[in-house]
Amino acid sequence: MKLACRCLFAIGSFGVSILSSALINTPARAIPEAQVIAKLQNVPVYVITDDKGTLVETRLNTPGQNSTTQFSTGVFLSDRDAQTFIDKNLKAQQPDLVKLVKVTSVSLGEIYRRQQENKNKPEELKYVYVPTAQQSASALTILNRSGQKVTQIDSSPVFIATIKSKSGQDQYLTFRRDNREIVPIFFSETTLRSTVSKVYPNLVSKSNIRVMELNELLGYMTDKNDPIINNFEFNPSMNGR
């Protein structure tokens, strides 16, 4: 899935619909990796581990003269999807392994910490964020409705509410919590729409939903000097089923 992430991030470095003037004057600086991890700690994800708690890896061989071997592991937003992968995929490919593996719940923060630790290493483990069927269907509908020709969702998407400014530009729709403005990141279109309708019922018809890949969003948070990142808040709205 290739999404237009740059234009999404360009919508709101400072131009947020209800953002306070004090935040607008915040100097730009990269958000520390530890802060990114902290933002992800309350988001449960599901991985497949062996009887010793080690992540189950899959070898991916790239063809060609300079062929390489890459290791990957699935990170599921649904425990049922993880179990289905064991029952259907692993059982067919590695039947002996099925008896030794199980679905394990971990925080997205822990997965991201491991991902950063192994970044750019010779045998770097690739974490594949597996979308649920509902996520895929929602993302496809939104993307195709916006004019993007997308036929398949390969990586877990996230959903963000936006609204048009007076000048006609897309901006993040922010929410106020504990005396601070936040930009909620949703894993479910349904939860996003429900939240907007409860908090801003008068803006339901005016708000829009933007979609981006979770992995690209995480990379942006670590690598870019964008003050709005401090206001991102992940909403673990998936039911884990």
N, C-alpha and C positions, 0 to 999 in steps of 0.2 A: 504494500500500500504506500503510494507516494503522495503525501499531502503537502499543500502549500503552507508550510509552517512559518516561513519568513513573513508573509503578509499577515499572518495571525498575530505574531509577536509585534509587528509594526503598529498594530492598532492601538496599543495602549501603554507605551512607556510612561507617559504622564497623563494622557488625556482620558481619565476615567470619570464616568458620569457623576459620581458623588464623592470623588476623592478630595480630601482636605488640602488646603493650600500649604499646610506645613509639610505634607508628604511630597508635594511637588518640588520643594526646595531641597529635598534629600539628595546629597551628592551620590553620583553613580559609583558603585563598587561591586565587585563580584561577591555573590553570596557564598559564605564558607561551606565546604562540603558537609561539615558536621550539621549545619543548619538545614541543608537539604535533607539529610538523613532523618533529622528530628521531625521534619514536616511529613515524612512518610511512615513514621512509626505506628500510626493508628490505622494503617491500611493493611488488612490481612490478604495474603496471597497464598497459593498452594503449590507445593513442589513435590516431586517424587523422589524419595530417598530409599536407600537400602536399609538392611537391618542394623547398620552401624550409624545411621543418620547422615550418610554421605549422599550428596546429590547424584542422581543417575544421569549419566552423560551419554550423548549420541555422537558418533564420529561422522563428520561431513567431509568427504574428500572432494577437492576441487580438481577438475581435469586440466590437462595441458602440460607443457614442458616443465613449468615451475609449480607443479601440483603441490598443494598443502593439505594438511589435515586440520580441520577446525572442530572444536568440541562445543556442543550446545546442550542446553537443558531447558525444559518448558517451565514457565512461570504462569500458573493458571489463576484466573479471577474467580473461578468456581471450583469447589472441591469435587463436585459431580463430574465436571469435565476432566479433571485430573484422574479420577477413578476410571472414567470411560477410556481414557488413553491407556491406562494399564490393562484394562480388560480386552480392548480391541487391538491396540497396536503392539504393546509389549508381549502380550500373550501369543500373538502370531509370530513375532520376530524373535523373541527370546523367552520361550516358555519356562525355562529353568529359573530365570530371573524373577518372574512374577511372584513366586513364593517368598521372595526375600524383600520385596519392595512394599512401600505404603505411601499414602498421601500425608504430607506433613504441612501444617500451617505455620507460616513465618510472616514477619512483617515485611512490607515492601522496603522499608528502610534498611533492613538487614540484607536483602537481596541487592539493593543498590550499593551498599557498603562493599559487598563482595565483588560486585561488578567493577567498582572503581579500583579495588585492590589489584585486580587481575588485568586491568586495562593495558593494552599494548604489549603484553607479555607474549613470548613465542607460542605458548599453548593457551592463549586466552580463551576462556569459556564464554560462549555467547549465550546470553539469556534471552529466550524468545518469549515475549509476553503474549500469551494465547488469549484471544478475545472470546467472549461467550457468544452464543448465537444471537442473543438479543442485542449485544453491543454491535456486532457486525451488521445486523439488519438496520439498526438505527443509523449507524455511520454511513452506510451505503445510501440510504434514503436522503440524508442531509446533504451529502457530497454531490450526489447526482442532481438533486434539486437546485444546487448552487451552480451547476454547469460543469462540474468536474466529471470526467468519464472514468469512473472507478467500478470495476466488476468484482473485486475480491478484497477482503480485509484480512491481512496476514498478521497484523500486530495490534495489540489491544489499543483502542482509541480512548480518548477522554473528551469530555464535552464541557464547553465554557459558554456562558451567557454573554451576549454582547447587545449593544444598543447604538443607534445612530446619534451622533452629536448634532448640534445645531447646524454645523457646517457640512453635515452629511457623511462624516467619517465614522467607521466602526470603532467603538470603545468598549472596554470591559464594563459589564454591569456589576458594580460592587455592592457588598452587603456589610452592614455594621454589626460588629460583635465585640463585646467587652471594650467598648470605646475605641475601637480601631476598625478601619476599613479592610475588608478582605475580598479577594477574588477567589471564589470557590471553584475547585476543579472537581467535576463529577465523573463517575464511571458509568452512569446511567442517564440516558436522555429523559426517561420518565421521572426520575428523582429531580433532575434539573428543572423540568417544567413545573413539577409540583411545588418546588421551593420558590420559584419566581412568582407563581400564582398566589402563594401565601404571603410573601413579603411585599411584592409589588403588583397587586392585582390590576392596577391601572396601566401597567407596562407590559402585560402579557402579549397583547397584539402588536406591540412595538419592538419587542425583544427578538433576538435571533440566537441561533445556536451554531457555534463553530466547533469543528472537530480537528484533532491533531493526534499524532502518535504519542503514546505515553513515553516511549524510549527517547524520542526526539525532544519532548518537553523536559525530561530529566537532564539530558545533555545541555540544553539551553540554560537551565537553572544553574548549572555548575560553571559553565564557560562564559556566560555573557554578563556584562555590567549593566544590569537593568534594575532600577530600584523597585519596580512593580513586583519583582519576584518575591520580595519580602512579604508581600500581601497575599501570595498564593496559599490556599488552604485546601488540602485534599479531603474530599468528602467520601468516606468509605461506604458508599451507598449500595454497593453490590451485596446481595444477600448471602453470598458464599455458596449458593446452591445452583 
